[in-house]
Amino acid sequence: MDGVLLADGFEEAFIGLGRHGPHRMAVYDYEKCVLILMKKEGWTEEEAIEWMEYNVVGAWVGEQTPVFVETTVRLEDLDE
């Protein structure tokens, strides 16, 4: 995947590629990433989410920065 940045250690959570204009980026299932951290590090869900938010989701490494999708969000929940 030329030019696509991958998130190390989250291979099992990889779900495909996203596109924004000419840029392609790796797309991961956020919840699976949290589960991977819980299993690998022995963390609680809260600890895994905190680490994920600060160290992974919050990291900007350019236009090919990976995207993390929350698949359990419903459209009606967005109004709240």
C-alpha positions in Angstrom: 0.0 0.0 0.0 2.3 2.7 -1.3 2.0 6.0 0.6 -0.5 4.6 3.2 0.6 4.9 6.8 -0.4 1.9 8.9 -0.9 1.8 12.7 1.5 -0.6 14.2 0.0 -3.4 16.3 -3.5 -3.0 15.0 -3.4 -5.3 12.0 -6.4 -7.3 13.2 -8.5 -4.1 13.4 -7.7 -3.0 9.8 -10.9 -2.8 7.7 -9.8 -1.1 4.5 -8.8 2.1 2.9 -10.4 5.5 3.0 -10.1 8.3 0.5 -10.2 12.1 0.8 -9.5 13.7 -2.6 -6.2 12.2 -3.9 -5.2 10.9 -0.5 -5.7 7.3 0.7 -5.5 6.3 4.3 -5.8 3.1 6.3 -9.0 2.7 8.2 -9.3 0.8 11.4 -12.2 -0.4 13.7 -11.8 1.7 16.8 -13.5 -0.8 19.1 -11.3 -3.6 17.9 -8.2 -1.4 18.5 -9.4 -0.9 22.1 -9.8 -4.7 22.5 -6.4 -5.3 21.1 -4.9 -2.9 23.7 -6.9 -4.5 26.5 -5.6 -8.0 25.6 -2.0 -7.0 24.8 -1.4 -4.7 27.7 -3.8 -6.2 30.3 -5.6 -2.8 30.6 -9.2 -2.0 31.5 -11.4 -0.6 28.8 -11.1 2.8 30.3 -7.3 2.6 30.3 -7.2 1.4 26.7 -9.5 4.1 25.5 -7.5 6.8 27.3 -4.3 5.6 25.7 -5.9 5.2 22.3 -7.3 8.7 22.4 -4.1 10.4 23.4 -1.5 8.3 21.6 -3.2 7.0 18.5 -6.4 9.0 17.5 -4.8 12.3 18.7 -1.7 11.8 16.6 -1.5 13.7 13.4 1.2 12.5 11.0 0.1 14.1 7.8 -2.7 13.7 5.2 -2.3 9.9 5.3 -2.9 9.7 9.0 -5.0 6.5 9.6 -8.7 6.9 10.4 -10.4 5.1 13.3 -14.1 4.3 12.8 -16.6 3.9 15.6 -19.0 1.3 14.1 -21.5 1.3 17.0 -22.6 4.9 16.6 -26.2 5.3 15.3 -27.3 8.4 13.2 -29.9 9.3 15.8 -27.2 9.5 18.5 -25.5 12.3 16.6 -28.2 14.8 17.5 -27.5 14.5 21.3 
